[in-house]
């Protein structure tokens, strides 16, 4: 390394240290205390690696199974549907071994990886831009978006996957940009190591599965200019990116080994349930076919019959439905979706019409600026756009949430900063104009940065306080009640808590306690798992009545304030039903009906009254005898006082 190279390395190292310490300390001291959120305890405790068998279990089990109580099992996954993130359990085990279940320490683990990722991104940017812009990019990645989800311990998969993805990118760039070999096929240790680190990124979270395609497209559009023949361009691009396709292939083989091909039909059925518009498209095609057949039959009829058909109510309804749906409802959906993405990408509050106009104008300004800045580098902008699509797929599959689209932020930040760099280098633009526009862009970025620091500090505090309140409600319950080791629990009428069995085990310091959870009796708490109803879980009257049927014990849940108390029959915005064959809950597109008996994991239930097709206000559960014995403790949520209580099932509770 020459003197100039050493000086650059020293400057980068010094800036990296400043970047890491600033980010880590700001996030670390933003909150003083913290407790666990949904999934956290179950994901940590049930996924601990104590021996070789535990290691194999972690790598052959989907992550969501670690949070399921004994009566509620997710449907058997296949290699496509499984939520597979085994690598996170290794750092969880290490932290647990040294510190136990200390939520703040686990939070610092998330913060550590996030700070390291910001440094790695700064280093990646420095391959293409001046150090100053790259340094700003590292800070923007760390702060400008909504990062309060760092307090969600189970979300380590996000930052860990990003960590290995950035390592992969640095290894590949170091090889590709500095390699002096012009051969088509590469045999460099950095190249092979980048393939391995990409596999580790997959095993942390499946977000970068299209990374190989992104690298291939980048090389094809930007680096294959030496080859005029299209086939040679393809061959060259693949020769430099094949290691990543191999990583994809190995990852798929691992998933097949862990989960196999079973239940694929259900996975595709769930896909249509999640995206009903696809079903509508197929239905529309079927309708078009039917109309064509009808038209062919009409040809042989009289003009009078044709007129009757065209003037029928069905034709009017078809026209009305088409124009209403396409020009009204669909446009509204597109508008709402657009601003939902804007909110998530820029973490801004868009409430009023004035807000929409303001942020739409800002969006247009940035868009036109980028088009102008990249006007001589259209292929670069195309590659960046493809990168946005490739890395935003979890957001498209679920919804535009900062957790799901976090991988697009590096692309977005790079696009703006590199566009600014290209704009400043354009000598054909007058200097005063370049300085003015550059000043406005940099000023905007700094406003975004400091607003992000302020919002994240506030958001972290809000989530921390809410987690402590969650802990206090359990602490109060266990202070007021003591239980023998031989007790088992059935929790009913509760706000949704995915790993509630692990929560009870945590407070009773006994991880062999059995707890079942009547998922169908989950209170419809607004904002929880897709629930958007205006329902409260405190300060409203409800009644629980014990019932018996055919020698079996049961309960009846009745809301006395239907506007503010109901029970939720959905999971992730979709109805679910109990499958005796699979011994699990599966998605269904059929809504539940009143006055009809249905199976659930512990017996049968009947809905006496409900609001719409989601919210139940009167329901009876009958438990099979295998679930209830003399050691069973029923726990319910008191909707008036807003706390857990022990329920005596042998008498009426009001």
Buried (B, 14 or more C-beta within 10 A) or exposed (E): EEEEEEEBEEEBEEBBEBBBEBBBEBBBEBBEEBBBBBBBBBBBBBBBBEEEEBBEBBBBBBBBBBBBBBBBBBBBBBBBBBEBBBBBBBBBBEBBEEEEBEBBBBBBBBBBBBBBBBBBBBBBBBBBBEBEBBBBBBBBBBBBBBBBBBBBBBBBBBBBBBBBBBBBBBBBBBBBEEBEEEEEEBEBEBBBBBBBBBBBBBBBBBBBBBBBBBBBBBBBBBBBEEBEEEEEBBBBBBEBBBBBBBBBEBBBEBBEEBBBEEBEEBBEBBBBBBEEEEEEEEEEEEEEEEEEEEEEEBEEEEEEEEEEBEEEEEEEEEEEEEEEEEEEEEEEEEEEEBBBBBBBBBBBEBEEEEBBEEBBEBBEEBEEBBEBBBEEBEBBBBBBEBBBBBBBBBBEEEBBBBBBBBBBBBBBBBBBBBBBBBBBEEEEBEEEEBEEBBEEBBEBBEEBBEBBBEBBBEBBBEBBEEBBEBBEEBEEBBEEEEBEEEBBBBBBBBBBBBBBBBBBBBBBEEBEBBBBBBBBBBBBBEEBBBBEBEBBBBEBEBBBBBBEEEEBBBBBBBBBBBEBBBBBBBBEEBBBBBBEEBEBBBBBEEEBEEEEEBEBBBBBBBBBBBBEEBBBBBBBBBBEEEBBEEEBBBBBBBBBEBBBBBBEBEEEBE
